[in-house]
């Protein structure tokens, strides 16, 4: 793992597979730490005027990843911001290089069956649109992405935690590592 720098008002970047809680945790974490919040998927949708699944359907994953790279580069330029990334952001080394320049990388993880339960509630996950053998598909994607997810400063398993529990755990790690924040 990378060694954390003790910096005041740096970004916190949440990475991890879809359904691990990046957006929900990011919003609460930003509020708790009195920081801004940005979700790179929302930024892609705003920039294109299309939902993520529409981009995939009309233009394919390659176009989405190009839009995502632009959103990540923009987000990495902010300060005092919690950045929730899309699950595949880690696949592009340029994304991770940009995000690491401005912040600490926190990987949110969850067991495949928990991810399946969470994503079943939404019909907007293009890579998991086929509901047959969903857990197997999740396991395969997790295995493919495992080496990329290792590029993080700390890992938090969200499987058995509430959103607030995950936020509390992140804050505890930040405090333990000497980060100074105006905590609410």
C-alpha positions in Angstrom: 0.0 0.0 0.0 1.0 3.6 -0.6 2.1 5.7 2.4 -0.3 8.4 3.2 0.8 12.0 3.2 -0.4 14.1 6.1 -2.1 16.9 4.3 -4.9 19.2 5.2 -7.9 19.5 2.9 -6.9 16.9 0.3 -9.4 14.9 -1.7 -10.7 11.5 -0.7 -11.3 9.2 -3.7 -13.7 6.3 -3.3 -13.1 3.4 -5.7 -14.6 -0.1 -5.9 -17.0 -2.3 -7.8 -20.5 -1.1 -8.5 -22.8 -1.6 -5.6 -20.2 -1.2 -2.9 -21.7 2.1 -1.8 -19.4 4.7 -3.3 -22.0 7.3 -4.1 -24.1 6.9 -0.9 -21.0 6.8 1.3 -19.4 9.6 -0.6 -22.3 12.0 0.0 -22.4 11.3 3.7 -18.6 11.4 4.1 -18.5 14.8 2.3 -21.2 16.1 4.6 -19.5 14.8 7.7 -16.1 16.2 6.8 -17.5 19.5 5.5 -16.2 18.8 2.0 -17.6 19.0 -1.5 -18.9 15.9 -3.3 -18.6 14.8 -6.9 -19.6 11.6 -8.6 -17.8 11.0 -11.8 -20.7 9.0 -13.3 -23.1 11.9 -12.7 -20.5 14.2 -14.3 -20.4 11.9 -17.4 -24.2 12.0 -17.6 -24.3 15.8 -17.2 -21.6 16.3 -19.9 -23.3 14.0 -22.4 -26.9 14.5 -21.6 -27.3 10.7 -21.5 -27.6 8.2 -18.7 -24.7 5.7 -18.4 -26.7 2.8 -19.8 -27.7 4.9 -22.8 -24.1 5.8 -23.6 -23.2 2.1 -23.5 -26.2 1.2 -25.7 -25.7 3.9 -28.3 -21.9 4.3 -28.4 -20.4 1.4 -26.4 -18.1 1.1 -23.5 -15.1 2.7 -25.2 -17.0 6.0 -25.6 -18.1 5.8 -22.0 -14.5 5.2 -20.8 -13.4 8.3 -22.8 -16.1 10.5 -21.2 -15.2 9.0 -17.8 -11.5 9.9 -18.3 -12.5 13.5 -18.9 -14.7 13.6 -15.9 -12.0 12.0 -13.7 -9.4 14.5 -14.9 -11.8 17.4 -14.0 -12.7 15.9 -10.6 -9.0 15.4 -9.7 -8.4 19.1 -10.2 -10.7 20.0 -7.3 -9.6 20.2 -3.7 -11.5 19.5 -0.4 -13.7 17.1 -2.3 -14.9 13.5 -1.9 -14.8 11.9 -5.3 -17.0 8.8 -6.0 -15.8 7.0 -9.1 -17.4 4.5 -11.4 -16.4 0.9 -10.8 -14.2 0.8 -13.9 -12.2 3.9 -13.3 -9.4 1.8 -11.9 -8.9 0.1 -15.3 -7.3 3.2 -16.8 -3.8 4.0 -15.3 -4.2 7.6 -16.3 -7.3 7.9 -14.2 -5.6 6.5 -11.2 -2.5 8.7 -11.7 -4.7 11.8 -11.8 -6.7 10.8 -8.8 -3.7 9.9 -6.7 -2.1 13.3 -7.4 -4.9 15.0 -5.5 -6.0 12.5 -2.9 -6.1 9.4 -1.0 -7.6 6.3 -2.6 -10.2 4.4 -0.4 -11.4 1.1 -1.9 -14.9 0.0 -0.9 -15.4 -3.7 -1.2 -18.4 -6.1 -0.7 -19.0 -9.8 -1.1 -20.4 -10.8 -4.5 -23.8 -11.8 -3.1 -24.2 -8.5 -1.3 -23.3 -6.7 -4.6 -25.9 -8.8 -6.4 -28.6 -7.9 -3.9 -27.7 -4.2 -4.1 -27.5 -4.0 -7.9 -30.7 -6.0 -8.5 -32.6 -2.9 -7.2 -31.4 -0.9 -10.1 -31.8 -1.5 -13.8 -29.0 0.9 -14.9 -25.9 -1.2 -14.7 -24.8 -1.9 -18.3 -22.1 -4.5 -17.4 -24.7 -6.4 -15.3 -27.7 -6.0 -17.5 -28.0 -9.7 -18.0 -29.5 -10.9 -14.7 -28.8 -14.6 -15.4 -25.9 -16.0 -13.4 -25.5 -12.5 -11.8 -23.3 -13.6 -9.0 -21.0 -15.5 -11.4 -20.7 -12.4 -13.6 -19.9 -10.3 -10.6 -17.3 -12.8 -9.4 -15.7 -12.8 -12.8 -15.5 -9.0 -13.1 -14.2 -8.8 -9.5 -11.5 -11.3 -10.4 -10.5 -9.4 -13.6 -10.4 -6.1 -11.7 -8.7 -7.4 -8.6 -5.1 -6.3 -9.5 -6.4 -2.8 -10.4 -8.4 -2.4 -7.1 -5.1 -3.1 -5.3 -4.0 0.5 -6.2 -5.5 1.9 -3.0 -4.4 3.3 0.3 -6.9 1.4 2.4 -9.8 -1.1 2.0 -13.1 -1.1 3.7 -15.6 -4.0 3.4 -19.1 -2.5 3.2 -20.9 -5.9 3.2 -22.1 -5.8 6.8 -22.0 -2.1 7.5 -24.5 0.7 7.2 -23.6 3.7 5.2 -22.9 5.6 8.4 -20.8 2.6 9.6 -18.6 2.9 6.5 -18.3 6.7 7.0 -17.3 6.2 10.6 -14.7 3.6 9.6 -13.2 6.0 6.9 -13.1 8.8 9.4 -11.4 6.6 12.0 -8.7 5.6 9.4 -8.2 9.2 8.5 -7.8 10.2 12.1 -5.5 7.3 12.8 -3.3 8.4 9.9 -3.0 11.9 11.2 -5.4 13.7 8.9 -6.9 16.9 10.2 -10.4 17.8 9.2 -13.2 19.9 10.6 -15.3 17.0 11.6 -19.0 17.5 12.3 
